[in-house]
């Protein structure tokens, strides 16, 4: 009788755990569907980052170019125009 009693208590505990688990899952899922997600006040902004390191500044070339204003090397944008 002791073994039957222990199995009965174990079965009752298992049923209580299963019912409480299902009720908890049901209440969580209903609270998510009943509540709407608030929209963010600021939309997300995606910024594309350039992985290239910054170019080195050639001060000597700038000084030489300013000494000879007649010779101008146009930039790629200016040459395309």
DONUBA-676055 format. One line per 10 residues: number of its first residue (from 1); their letters; for each residue z, x, y of C-alpha. Coordinates in nm, 4 decimals, always signed. Example, Ala and Ser with C-alpha at 12.3 -4.5 7.8 and 13.67 -1.06 7.14 Angstrom:
BEGIN
1 = AS = +0.7800:+1.2300:-0.4500  +0.7140:+1.3670:-0.1060
// end
This chain:
BEGIN
1 = XXXXXXXXXX = +0.0000:+0.0000:+0.0000  +0.0613:+0.2874:+0.2343  -0.2983:+0.4113:+0.2022  -0.4363:+0.0631:+0.2670  -0.2117:+0.0271:+0.5726  -0.3242:+0.3664:+0.7124  -0.6927:+0.2769:+0.6610  -0.6362:-0.0576:+0.8327  -0.4700:+0.1059:+1.1338  -0.7500:+0.3639:+1.1495
11 = XXXXXXXXXX = -1.0125:+0.0874:+1.1380  -0.8373:-0.1104:+1.4142  -0.8137:+0.2030:+1.6320  -1.1827:+0.2724:+1.5739  -1.2758:-0.0821:+1.6745  -1.0614:-0.0648:+1.9897  -1.2211:+0.2671:+2.0870  -1.5725:+0.1327:+2.0261  -1.5103:-0.1842:+2.2285  -1.3552:+0.0053:+2.5194
21 = XXXXXXXXXX = -1.6433:+0.2536:+2.5178  -1.9034:-0.0243:+2.5262  -1.7195:-0.2104:+2.8030  -1.6951:+0.1065:+3.0095  -2.0663:+0.1766:+2.9676  -2.1520:-0.1831:+3.0550  -1.9398:-0.1808:+3.3710  -2.0870:+0.1538:+3.4839  -2.4459:+0.0410:+3.4353  -2.3883:-0.2912:+3.6138
31 = XXXXXXXXXX = -2.2244:-0.1193:+3.9112  -2.5266:+0.1079:+3.9533  -2.7810:-0.1744:+3.9370  -2.5835:-0.4034:+4.1708  -2.5475:-0.1404:+4.4395  -2.8582:-0.0184:+4.6210  -2.8875:+0.3465:+4.7079  -2.8524:+0.4096:+5.0797  -3.1578:+0.5688:+5.2325  -3.0964:+0.9035:+5.3985
41 = XXXXXXXXXX = -3.1040:+0.8891:+5.7744  -3.3067:+1.2113:+5.7876  -3.6065:+1.2532:+5.5582  -3.6353:+1.5695:+5.3545  -3.8430:+1.8464:+5.5033  -4.0177:+2.0962:+5.2806  -4.0879:+2.4320:+5.4396  -4.3310:+2.6632:+5.2696  -4.1917:+3.0128:+5.2859  -4.4138:+3.3168:+5.2903
51 = XXXXXXXXXX = -4.3039:+3.5853:+5.0469  -4.4956:+3.8601:+5.2239  -4.2875:+4.1030:+5.4278  -4.3498:+4.1066:+5.8022  -4.6234:+4.3366:+5.9247  -4.5241:+4.6627:+6.0839  -4.5909:+4.6862:+6.4537  -4.8165:+4.9767:+6.5468  -4.7017:+5.0638:+6.8984  -4.9335:+5.3630:+6.9266
61 = XXXXXXXXXX = -5.2414:+5.1483:+6.8585  -5.1252:+4.9027:+7.1251  -5.0821:+5.1794:+7.3799  -5.4267:+5.3232:+7.3012  -5.5847:+4.9782:+7.3291  -5.4279:+4.9192:+7.6680  -5.5596:+5.2543:+7.7951  -5.9173:+5.1577:+7.7048  -5.9576:+4.7937:+7.8120  -6.3385:+4.8020:+7.7639
71 = XXXXXXXXXX = -6.3109:+4.8363:+7.3873  -6.1633:+4.5247:+7.2390  -6.1275:+4.4483:+6.8714  -6.1257:+4.0706:+6.8420  -5.8850:+3.9051:+6.6065  -6.0220:+3.7191:+6.3047  -5.9851:+3.3869:+6.4862  -6.1640:+3.5121:+6.7964  -6.4449:+3.6697:+6.5930  -6.5062:+3.3426:+6.4080
81 = X = -6.5539:+3.1500:+6.7364
// end
